[in-house]
Amino acid sequence: MDPFMQAAIDQAKKSRQEGGIPIGSILVKEGTIVGQGHNQRVQQNNPILHAEIACLQNAGRVGSYLGATLYSTLMPCYLCAGAIVQFKIKRVIVGESETFPGASEFMKSHGVEVIDLNLLECKKMMREFIETFPQLWNEDIGEL
């Protein structure tokens, strides 16, 4: 397992342990984790505190994102993909996109390399969460 993806998975598990949606994200620059975060929509009662947004917020000002890679356990949605495109993050590695296809094509159309690892562990985390909390998941993806 890629250690950076494992760190994102650990963030997803942290979110779940806190009663939130199990999605985690890591920002890597020059081989070092500069930011990490997990979905905190439930925990913070904040509709835009997705894992990727929390990760970028926790990274703080890093100057240029040139050469940075964002890892996420789930394909980013359009909100998060917009931030990725805005900050010119050119590489995104995701655990899976089967549960939620997200905004892969949008990112690719803006020059972002998107790599889907199709990890069973990530799919299992999401499947178990959605089976237990379908309404919360539908709220998260705007399907209510």
C-alpha positions in Angstrom: 0.0 0.0 0.0 1.2 3.4 -0.9 2.0 5.2 2.4 0.3 8.4 1.3 -2.9 6.5 0.4 -2.7 4.7 3.7 -2.5 8.0 5.4 -5.7 9.1 3.5 -7.4 5.9 4.6 -6.4 6.5 8.2 -8.0 10.0 7.9 -11.2 8.4 6.5 -11.3 6.0 9.5 -10.8 8.9 11.9 -13.8 10.6 10.4 -15.9 7.5 10.8 -14.8 7.1 14.4 -16.0 10.7 15.0 -19.4 9.9 13.6 -18.7 11.4 10.2 -18.5 10.2 6.6 -15.4 8.0 6.0 -13.5 10.1 3.4 -9.9 11.1 3.9 -7.4 13.2 2.0 -3.7 14.0 2.0 -1.7 16.6 0.2 1.9 15.7 -0.7 4.6 18.1 -1.9 8.1 17.1 -2.6 7.5 13.7 -1.0 6.2 15.1 2.3 2.7 15.3 3.7 1.9 19.0 4.0 -1.8 18.7 4.7 -4.3 16.1 5.8 -8.0 16.1 6.5 -11.2 14.1 6.6 -14.8 14.8 5.9 -16.2 16.9 8.8 -19.6 17.9 7.5 -21.3 16.1 10.3 -18.8 16.8 13.1 -18.5 20.6 12.4 -22.1 21.1 11.0 -20.4 22.5 7.9 -21.7 21.6 4.5 -18.5 22.4 2.6 -16.0 20.7 5.0 -15.3 17.8 2.6 -12.1 15.8 3.1 -10.2 17.6 0.3 -11.3 21.0 1.5 -10.3 20.2 5.1 -6.9 18.9 3.8 -6.2 22.1 1.9 -7.3 24.2 4.9 -5.0 22.2 7.2 -2.1 22.6 4.7 -2.4 26.3 5.0 -0.6 28.6 2.6 2.0 26.4 0.7 2.8 28.9 -2.0 2.8 27.1 -5.3 1.1 23.7 -5.6 3.4 22.9 -8.5 4.4 19.2 -8.2 1.9 18.6 -5.4 -0.3 15.5 -5.4 -3.6 15.2 -3.7 -4.7 11.8 -2.4 -8.4 11.1 -1.6 -10.1 7.9 -0.6 -13.0 8.7 -2.9 -13.2 10.5 -6.3 -13.5 14.3 -5.5 -16.9 16.0 -6.1 -17.2 19.2 -8.2 -16.7 21.4 -5.1 -13.4 19.7 -4.3 -12.4 19.3 -8.0 -12.9 23.1 -8.4 -10.4 23.7 -5.6 -8.0 21.3 -7.2 -8.3 23.1 -10.5 -8.2 26.5 -8.9 -4.9 25.8 -7.1 -3.4 24.0 -10.1 -2.9 20.7 -8.4 -2.0 18.6 -11.4 -2.2 15.0 -9.9 -4.9 13.4 -7.9 -4.8 9.8 -6.7 -8.0 8.3 -5.5 -8.9 5.1 -3.6 -12.0 4.5 -5.7 -14.6 6.0 -7.9 -17.2 3.1 -8.0 -19.2 4.4 -5.1 -19.2 8.0 -6.5 -17.9 8.9 -9.9 -17.3 12.5 -8.8 -15.7 15.0 -11.2 -13.0 13.0 -12.8 -13.7 14.2 -16.3 -13.9 17.8 -15.2 -10.4 17.6 -13.6 -9.0 15.8 -16.6 -10.4 18.5 -18.9 -8.4 21.0 -16.9 -5.1 19.1 -17.2 -5.2 17.1 -13.9 -3.9 13.6 -14.0 -6.4 11.4 -12.2 -5.3 8.0 -11.1 -8.0 5.6 -9.6 -6.5 2.8 -7.6 -9.8 1.0 -7.3 -9.1 -0.2 -3.8 -11.4 -2.7 -2.2 -10.8 -1.3 1.3 -12.0 2.1 0.2 -15.1 0.6 -1.5 -15.9 -1.4 1.6 -15.7 1.6 3.9 -18.1 3.5 1.7 -20.5 0.6 1.1 -20.8 -0.1 4.8 -21.3 3.6 5.6 -24.0 4.0 2.9 -25.8 0.9 4.0 -26.0 2.2 7.5 -26.5 5.9 6.8 -28.2 6.3 3.4 -29.8 9.6 4.2 -26.6 11.2 5.4 -24.7 10.0 2.3 -27.5 11.4 0.1 -27.2 14.7 1.9 -23.4 14.7 1.4 -23.7 14.2 -2.4 -26.6 16.6 -2.8 -29.3 13.9 -3.6 -31.9 14.8 -0.9 
